[in-house]
Amino acid sequence: MFKGVYTALITPFTAEGAIDEPALRRIVNAQIEAGVAGLVPVGTTGESPTVTHQENIRVIGIVIEEARGRVPVIAGTGSNSTAEAIEMTREAKKLGATATLQVAPYYNKPSQEGFYRHFTTIADTVDLPIMVYNIPGRTGKNIETDTLVRMANHPNIVAIKEASGSISQMMDVIARLPEDFAVLSGDDNLAFVLTSLGGQGVVSVASNLIPSRMVKLVDQTLQGEWAHAREAHYKLLPFFRALFLDTNPVPIKYMMHRAGFCENSYRLPMVPLSEENQRSIDALLTRYGIV
């Protein structure tokens, strides 16, 4: 169902901290014009922990309105509360979301059975395709492959954004899940690796700023143009690494600000980059011909 580059959109804020709707609409159109396969609003990169539930749904609505059916919109409506995830997913479906991104419940660190019941309960309650989001570095606990295999039996659980950082786990997931179950990288620096191993692409942070380059990299990999894809991967590797100079989404949001897409505005506890990291990123953007 999912293949290619799906951009994990930033949520632009005004200097006063409100959602910057005009900036978000401009970003959506730039993404679609660059050829991305789909858009993923209000994930980690969209600062989901610091927007209210009402703002979460409003951002999803803006993206759906501006996309106008041109690309799928995978709405970030996850929560560590199953009831809250269901409530927001229902709202996203009413707005016309194509699918939903559901992060593994965080902080409360459920058992594997708890993971299974959380995702399948959402899938039973709201008839919308689910992309599971496994990111143990943020949530505190890994969704094991055995659990994912069980969940994949549900017709509404159709994909995973795999951000465990473990190539061994990625291979295990690809090998054991049904062929029609999409496995996408949650890390730009592993997009080439996971896709070359049989995955379907990436939910990308980098594509906020360099969508056409990410589309080309993933398309070349999917088409088996290994030499070209590998060359593109290594050319972009310094860019991917720069995304982790500070906590995501601070570096990519600063990059987007420097490129003229948005204000350099965050919500606490996220804070702007240090001057040293700003200088490093400014030099990188100049090297890539972005600013």
Contacts in CASP RR format, 6 or more apart in sequence:
PFRMAT RR
TARGET T0000
AUTHOR 0000-0000-0000
METHOD contacts of the structure
MODEL  1
MFKGVYTALITPFTAEGAIDEPALRRIVNAQIEAGVAGLVPVGTTGESPT
VTHQENIRVIGIVIEEARGRVPVIAGTGSNSTAEAIEMTREAKKLGATAT
LQVAPYYNKPSQEGFYRHFTTIADTVDLPIMVYNIPGRTGKNIETDTLVR
MANHPNIVAIKEASGSISQMMDVIARLPEDFAVLSGDDNLAFVLTSLGGQ
GVVSVASNLIPSRMVKLVDQTLQGEWAHAREAHYKLLPFFRALFLDTNPV
PIKYMMHRAGFCENSYRLPMVPLSEENQRSIDALLTRYGIV
1 99 0 8 1.000
1 129 0 8 1.000
1 158 0 8 1.000
1 159 0 8 1.000
1 180 0 8 1.000
1 182 0 8 1.000
2 37 0 8 1.000
2 72 0 8 1.000
2 74 0 8 1.000
2 99 0 8 1.000
2 131 0 8 1.000
2 158 0 8 1.000
2 159 0 8 1.000
2 182 0 8 1.000
2 184 0 8 1.000
2 200 0 8 1.000
3 37 0 8 1.000
3 182 0 8 1.000
3 200 0 8 1.000
3 201 0 8 1.000
3 222 0 8 1.000
4 36 0 8 1.000
4 37 0 8 1.000
4 184 0 8 1.000
4 200 0 8 1.000
4 201 0 8 1.000
4 202 0 8 1.000
4 215 0 8 1.000
4 218 0 8 1.000
4 219 0 8 1.000
4 222 0 8 1.000
5 35 0 8 1.000
5 36 0 8 1.000
5 37 0 8 1.000
5 38 0 8 1.000
5 201 0 8 1.000
5 202 0 8 1.000
5 204 0 8 1.000
5 207 0 8 1.000
5 211 0 8 1.000
5 214 0 8 1.000
5 215 0 8 1.000
5 218 0 8 1.000
6 36 0 8 1.000
6 37 0 8 1.000
6 38 0 8 1.000
6 39 0 8 1.000
6 40 0 8 1.000
6 72 0 8 1.000
6 74 0 8 1.000
6 184 0 8 1.000
6 201 0 8 1.000
6 202 0 8 1.000
6 203 0 8 1.000
6 204 0 8 1.000
7 31 0 8 1.000
7 36 0 8 1.000
7 38 0 8 1.000
7 39 0 8 1.000
7 40 0 8 1.000
7 203 0 8 1.000
7 204 0 8 1.000
7 207 0 8 1.000
7 208 0 8 1.000
7 211 0 8 1.000
8 40 0 8 1.000
8 43 0 8 1.000
8 44 0 8 1.000
8 45 0 8 1.000
8 46 0 8 1.000
8 203 0 8 1.000
8 204 0 8 1.000
8 205 0 8 1.000
8 208 0 8 1.000
9 24 0 8 1.000
9 27 0 8 1.000
9 28 0 8 1.000
9 31 0 8 1.000
9 39 0 8 1.000
9 40 0 8 1.000
9 41 0 8 1.000
9 42 0 8 1.000
9 45 0 8 1.000
9 46 0 8 1.000
9 63 0 8 1.000
9 208 0 8 1.000
10 27 0 8 1.000
10 45 0 8 1.000
10 46 0 8 1.000
10 47 0 8 1.000
10 208 0 8 1.000
10 249 0 8 1.000
10 252 0 8 1.000
10 253 0 8 1.000
10 256 0 8 1.000
10 262 0 8 1.000
11 19 0 8 1.000
11 24 0 8 1.000
11 41 0 8 1.000
11 42 0 8 1.000
11 46 0 8 1.000
11 47 0 8 1.000
11 51 0 8 1.000
11 59 0 8 1.000
12 19 0 8 1.000
12 20 0 8 1.000
12 23 0 8 1.000
12 24 0 8 1.000
12 27 0 8 1.000
12 253 0 8 1.000
12 256 0 8 1.000
12 261 0 8 1.000
12 262 0 8 1.000
12 263 0 8 1.000
12 265 0 8 1.000
13 19 0 8 1.000
13 20 0 8 1.000
13 262 0 8 1.000
13 263 0 8 1.000
13 265 0 8 1.000
13 266 0 8 1.000
13 267 0 8 1.000
14 20 0 8 1.000
14 263 0 8 1.000
14 265 0 8 1.000
15 263 0 8 1.000
15 265 0 8 1.000
17 265 0 8 1.000
17 267 0 8 1.000
19 51 0 8 1.000
19 55 0 8 1.000
19 58 0 8 1.000
19 59 0 8 1.000
19 62 0 8 1.000
20 262 0 8 1.000
20 263 0 8 1.000
20 265 0 8 1.000
21 62 0 8 1.000
23 261 0 8 1.000
23 262 0 8 1.000
23 263 0 8 1.000
24 59 0 8 1.000
24 62 0 8 1.000
24 63 0 8 1.000
24 66 0 8 1.000
25 62 0 8 1.000
25 66 0 8 1.000
26 261 0 8 1.000
27 208 0 8 1.000
27 256 0 8 1.000
27 261 0 8 1.000
27 262 0 8 1.000
28 39 0 8 1.000
28 62 0 8 1.000
28 63 0 8 1.000
28 66 0 8 1.000
28 67 0 8 1.000
29 66 0 8 1.000
30 211 0 8 1.000
30 261 0 8 1.000
31 38 0 8 1.000
31 39 0 8 1.000
31 71 0 8 1.000
31 207 0 8 1.000
31 208 0 8 1.000
31 211 0 8 1.000
32 39 0 8 1.000
32 67 0 8 1.000
32 70 0 8 1.000
32 71 0 8 1.000
34 207 0 8 1.000
34 211 0 8 1.000
34 212 0 8 1.000
34 215 0 8 1.000
35 211 0 8 1.000
35 212 0 8 1.000
35 215 0 8 1.000
36 71 0 8 1.000
36 207 0 8 1.000
36 211 0 8 1.000
36 214 0 8 1.000
36 215 0 8 1.000
37 71 0 8 1.000
37 72 0 8 1.000
37 215 0 8 1.000
38 71 0 8 1.000
38 72 0 8 1.000
38 73 0 8 1.000
38 74 0 8 1.000
39 63 0 8 1.000
39 67 0 8 1.000
39 71 0 8 1.000
39 72 0 8 1.000
39 73 0 8 1.000
39 74 0 8 1.000
40 73 0 8 1.000
40 74 0 8 1.000
40 75 0 8 1.000
40 76 0 8 1.000
40 101 0 8 1.000
40 203 0 8 1.000
41 59 0 8 1.000
41 60 0 8 1.000
41 63 0 8 1.000
41 73 0 8 1.000
41 75 0 8 1.000
41 76 0 8 1.000
42 48 0 8 1.000
42 51 0 8 1.000
42 56 0 8 1.000
42 59 0 8 1.000
42 60 0 8 1.000
42 75 0 8 1.000
42 76 0 8 1.000
42 77 0 8 1.000
43 76 0 8 1.000
43 101 0 8 1.000
43 103 0 8 1.000
43 133 0 8 1.000
44 103 0 8 1.000
44 135 0 8 1.000
44 138 0 8 1.000
44 248 0 8 1.000
44 249 0 8 1.000
45 205 0 8 1.000
45 208 0 8 1.000
45 248 0 8 1.000
45 249 0 8 1.000
45 252 0 8 1.000
46 59 0 8 1.000
46 249 0 8 1.000
47 249 0 8 1.000
47 266 0 8 1.000
47 267 0 8 1.000
47 270 0 8 1.000
48 56 0 8 1.000
48 76 0 8 1.000
48 78 0 8 1.000
50 267 0 8 1.000
50 268 0 8 1.000
50 269 0 8 1.000
50 270 0 8 1.000
51 59 0 8 1.000
51 267 0 8 1.000
53 84 0 8 1.000
53 87 0 8 1.000
53 88 0 8 1.000
56 76 0 8 1.000
56 77 0 8 1.000
56 88 0 8 1.000
57 88 0 8 1.000
57 91 0 8 1.000
57 92 0 8 1.000
57 95 0 8 1.000
60 73 0 8 1.000
60 75 0 8 1.000
60 76 0 8 1.000
60 77 0 8 1.000
60 91 0 8 1.000
60 92 0 8 1.000
60 95 0 8 1.000
60 97 0 8 1.000
61 95 0 8 1.000
63 73 0 8 1.000
64 73 0 8 1.000
64 75 0 8 1.000
64 95 0 8 1.000
64 96 0 8 1.000
64 97 0 8 1.000
67 73 0 8 1.000
72 98 0 8 1.000
72 99 0 8 1.000
73 96 0 8 1.000
73 97 0 8 1.000
73 98 0 8 1.000
73 99 0 8 1.000
74 97 0 8 1.000
74 98 0 8 1.000
74 99 0 8 1.000
74 100 0 8 1.000
74 101 0 8 1.000
74 131 0 8 1.000
75 89 0 8 1.000
75 92 0 8 1.000
75 95 0 8 1.000
75 97 0 8 1.000
75 99 0 8 1.000
75 100 0 8 1.000
75 101 0 8 1.000
76 88 0 8 1.000
76 92 0 8 1.000
76 100 0 8 1.000
76 101 0 8 1.000
76 102 0 8 1.000
76 103 0 8 1.000
77 85 0 8 1.000
77 88 0 8 1.000
77 89 0 8 1.000
77 91 0 8 1.000
77 92 0 8 1.000
77 97 0 8 1.000
77 100 0 8 1.000
77 101 0 8 1.000
77 102 0 8 1.000
78 84 0 8 1.000
78 85 0 8 1.000
78 88 0 8 1.000
78 89 0 8 1.000
78 100 0 8 1.000
78 101 0 8 1.000
78 102 0 8 1.000
78 103 0 8 1.000
78 133 0 8 1.000
79 85 0 8 1.000
79 88 0 8 1.000
79 103 0 8 1.000
79 105 0 8 1.000
80 105 0 8 1.000
80 106 0 8 1.000
80 107 0 8 1.000
80 108 0 8 1.000
81 105 0 8 1.000
82 105 0 8 1.000
82 117 0 8 1.000
82 118 0 8 1.000
82 121 0 8 1.000
82 122 0 8 1.000
85 102 0 8 1.000
85 118 0 8 1.000
85 122 0 8 1.000
86 121 0 8 1.000
86 122 0 8 1.000
86 125 0 8 1.000
86 126 0 8 1.000
89 100 0 8 1.000
89 102 0 8 1.000
89 122 0 8 1.000
89 125 0 8 1.000
89 126 0 8 1.000
89 128 0 8 1.000
90 125 0 8 1.000
90 126 0 8 1.000
92 100 0 8 1.000
92 128 0 8 1.000
93 100 0 8 1.000
93 126 0 8 1.000
93 127 0 8 1.000
93 128 0 8 1.000
97 128 0 8 1.000
98 129 0 8 1.000
99 128 0 8 1.000
99 129 0 8 1.000
99 130 0 8 1.000
99 131 0 8 1.000
99 158 0 8 1.000
99 159 0 8 1.000
100 122 0 8 1.000
100 126 0 8 1.000
100 128 0 8 1.000
100 129 0 8 1.000
100 130 0 8 1.000
100 131 0 8 1.000
101 131 0 8 1.000
101 133 0 8 1.000
101 161 0 8 1.000
101 203 0 8 1.000
102 119 0 8 1.000
102 122 0 8 1.000
102 130 0 8 1.000
102 131 0 8 1.000
102 132 0 8 1.000
102 133 0 8 1.000
103 133 0 8 1.000
103 135 0 8 1.000
103 139 0 8 1.000
104 115 0 8 1.000
104 132 0 8 1.000
104 133 0 8 1.000
104 134 0 8 1.000
104 135 0 8 1.000
104 136 0 8 1.000
104 139 0 8 1.000
104 141 0 8 1.000
104 143 0 8 1.000
105 114 0 8 1.000
105 115 0 8 1.000
105 118 0 8 1.000
105 139 0 8 1.000
106 138 0 8 1.000
106 139 0 8 1.000
106 140 0 8 1.000
107 139 0 8 1.000
107 140 0 8 1.000
109 139 0 8 1.000
109 140 0 8 1.000
109 141 0 8 1.000
110 118 0 8 1.000
110 141 0 8 1.000
112 143 0 8 1.000
112 144 0 8 1.000
112 146 0 8 1.000
112 147 0 8 1.000
115 143 0 8 1.000
115 147 0 8 1.000
115 151 0 8 1.000
116 147 0 8 1.000
116 150 0 8 1.000
116 151 0 8 1.000
119 130 0 8 1.000
119 132 0 8 1.000
119 151 0 8 1.000
119 154 0 8 1.000
119 157 0 8 1.000
120 151 0 8 1.000
120 154 0 8 1.000
120 157 0 8 1.000
122 130 0 8 1.000
123 130 0 8 1.000
123 154 0 8 1.000
123 155 0 8 1.000
123 156 0 8 1.000
123 157 0 8 1.000
124 154 0 8 1.000
124 156 0 8 1.000
127 156 0 8 1.000
128 156 0 8 1.000
129 156 0 8 1.000
129 157 0 8 1.000
129 158 0 8 1.000
129 159 0 8 1.000
130 156 0 8 1.000
130 157 0 8 1.000
130 158 0 8 1.000
130 159 0 8 1.000
131 158 0 8 1.000
131 159 0 8 1.000
131 160 0 8 1.000
131 161 0 8 1.000
131 182 0 8 1.000
131 184 0 8 1.000
131 203 0 8 1.000
132 143 0 8 1.000
132 148 0 8 1.000
132 151 0 8 1.000
132 157 0 8 1.000
132 159 0 8 1.000
132 160 0 8 1.000
132 161 0 8 1.000
133 160 0 8 1.000
133 161 0 8 1.000
133 163 0 8 1.000
134 142 0 8 1.000
134 143 0 8 1.000
134 148 0 8 1.000
134 160 0 8 1.000
134 161 0 8 1.000
134 162 0 8 1.000
134 163 0 8 1.000
134 164 0 8 1.000
135 161 0 8 1.000
135 163 0 8 1.000
135 164 0 8 1.000
135 186 0 8 1.000
136 142 0 8 1.000
136 143 0 8 1.000
136 164 0 8 1.000
142 164 0 8 1.000
142 169 0 8 1.000
145 169 0 8 1.000
145 172 0 8 1.000
145 173 0 8 1.000
145 176 0 8 1.000
148 160 0 8 1.000
148 173 0 8 1.000
148 177 0 8 1.000
149 176 0 8 1.000
149 177 0 8 1.000
151 157 0 8 1.000
152 177 0 8 1.000
152 178 0 8 1.000
152 181 0 8 1.000
158 180 0 8 1.000
158 181 0 8 1.000
158 182 0 8 1.000
159 181 0 8 1.000
159 182 0 8 1.000
159 183 0 8 1.000
159 184 0 8 1.000
159 200 0 8 1.000
160 173 0 8 1.000
160 177 0 8 1.000
160 181 0 8 1.000
160 182 0 8 1.000
160 183 0 8 1.000
160 184 0 8 1.000
161 184 0 8 1.000
161 185 0 8 1.000
161 186 0 8 1.000
161 203 0 8 1.000
162 169 0 8 1.000
162 170 0 8 1.000
162 173 0 8 1.000
162 183 0 8 1.000
162 184 0 8 1.000
162 185 0 8 1.000
162 186 0 8 1.000
162 194 0 8 1.000
163 185 0 8 1.000
163 186 0 8 1.000
163 187 0 8 1.000
164 170 0 8 1.000
165 187 0 8 1.000
165 190 0 8 1.000
167 190 0 8 1.000
167 193 0 8 1.000
167 194 0 8 1.000
167 197 0 8 1.000
170 183 0 8 1.000
170 185 0 8 1.000
170 190 0 8 1.000
170 193 0 8 1.000
170 194 0 8 1.000
170 197 0 8 1.000
171 197 0 8 1.000
173 183 0 8 1.000
174 183 0 8 1.000
174 194 0 8 1.000
174 197 0 8 1.000
174 198 0 8 1.000
174 199 0 8 1.000
177 183 0 8 1.000
182 199 0 8 1.000
182 200 0 8 1.000
183 194 0 8 1.000
183 198 0 8 1.000
183 199 0 8 1.000
183 200 0 8 1.000
184 194 0 8 1.000
184 199 0 8 1.000
184 200 0 8 1.000
184 201 0 8 1.000
184 202 0 8 1.000
184 203 0 8 1.000
185 191 0 8 1.000
185 193 0 8 1.000
185 194 0 8 1.000
185 195 0 8 1.000
185 199 0 8 1.000
185 201 0 8 1.000
185 202 0 8 1.000
185 203 0 8 1.000
186 202 0 8 1.000
186 203 0 8 1.000
186 204 0 8 1.000
187 202 0 8 1.000
187 240 0 8 1.000
188 202 0 8 1.000
188 204 0 8 1.000
188 205 0 8 1.000
188 206 0 8 1.000
188 207 0 8 1.000
188 214 0 8 1.000
188 236 0 8 1.000
188 240 0 8 1.000
188 243 0 8 1.000
189 237 0 8 1.000
189 240 0 8 1.000
189 241 0 8 1.000
191 201 0 8 1.000
191 202 0 8 1.000
191 204 0 8 1.000
191 214 0 8 1.000
191 217 0 8 1.000
191 218 0 8 1.000
191 221 0 8 1.000
191 233 0 8 1.000
192 217 0 8 1.000
192 221 0 8 1.000
192 229 0 8 1.000
192 230 0 8 1.000
192 232 0 8 1.000
192 233 0 8 1.000
194 201 0 8 1.000
194 202 0 8 1.000
195 201 0 8 1.000
195 202 0 8 1.000
195 218 0 8 1.000
195 221 0 8 1.000
195 222 0 8 1.000
196 221 0 8 1.000
196 224 0 8 1.000
196 226 0 8 1.000
196 229 0 8 1.000
200 222 0 8 1.000
201 218 0 8 1.000
201 221 0 8 1.000
201 222 0 8 1.000
202 214 0 8 1.000
202 218 0 8 1.000
204 214 0 8 1.000
205 243 0 8 1.000
205 248 0 8 1.000
205 249 0 8 1.000
205 252 0 8 1.000
206 213 0 8 1.000
206 214 0 8 1.000
206 236 0 8 1.000
206 239 0 8 1.000
206 240 0 8 1.000
206 243 0 8 1.000
206 252 0 8 1.000
207 214 0 8 1.000
207 215 0 8 1.000
208 252 0 8 1.000
208 255 0 8 1.000
208 256 0 8 1.000
208 261 0 8 1.000
209 252 0 8 1.000
209 255 0 8 1.000
209 256 0 8 1.000
209 259 0 8 1.000
209 261 0 8 1.000
209 290 0 8 1.000
210 236 0 8 1.000
210 239 0 8 1.000
210 288 0 8 1.000
210 290 0 8 1.000
213 232 0 8 1.000
213 236 0 8 1.000
214 236 0 8 1.000
216 232 0 8 1.000
217 229 0 8 1.000
217 232 0 8 1.000
217 233 0 8 1.000
217 236 0 8 1.000
220 228 0 8 1.000
220 229 0 8 1.000
220 232 0 8 1.000
221 229 0 8 1.000
238 284 0 8 1.000
238 287 0 8 1.000
239 284 0 8 1.000
239 288 0 8 1.000
242 251 0 8 1.000
242 255 0 8 1.000
242 280 0 8 1.000
242 281 0 8 1.000
242 284 0 8 1.000
243 251 0 8 1.000
243 252 0 8 1.000
244 251 0 8 1.000
245 251 0 8 1.000
245 273 0 8 1.000
245 277 0 8 1.000
245 280 0 8 1.000
245 281 0 8 1.000
246 273 0 8 1.000
246 274 0 8 1.000
246 277 0 8 1.000
247 270 0 8 1.000
249 270 0 8 1.000
250 266 0 8 1.000
250 270 0 8 1.000
250 271 0 8 1.000
250 272 0 8 1.000
250 273 0 8 1.000
251 273 0 8 1.000
251 277 0 8 1.000
251 281 0 8 1.000
253 262 0 8 1.000
253 264 0 8 1.000
253 266 0 8 1.000
254 264 0 8 1.000
254 272 0 8 1.000
254 273 0 8 1.000
254 278 0 8 1.000
254 281 0 8 1.000
255 281 0 8 1.000
255 285 0 8 1.000
255 290 0 8 1.000
256 262 0 8 1.000
257 263 0 8 1.000
257 264 0 8 1.000
258 281 0 8 1.000
258 282 0 8 1.000
258 285 0 8 1.000
258 290 0 8 1.000
258 291 0 8 1.000
259 285 0 8 1.000
259 290 0 8 1.000
259 291 0 8 1.000
264 272 0 8 1.000
266 272 0 8 1.000
272 278 0 8 1.000
273 281 0 8 1.000
282 291 0 8 1.000
285 291 0 8 1.000
END
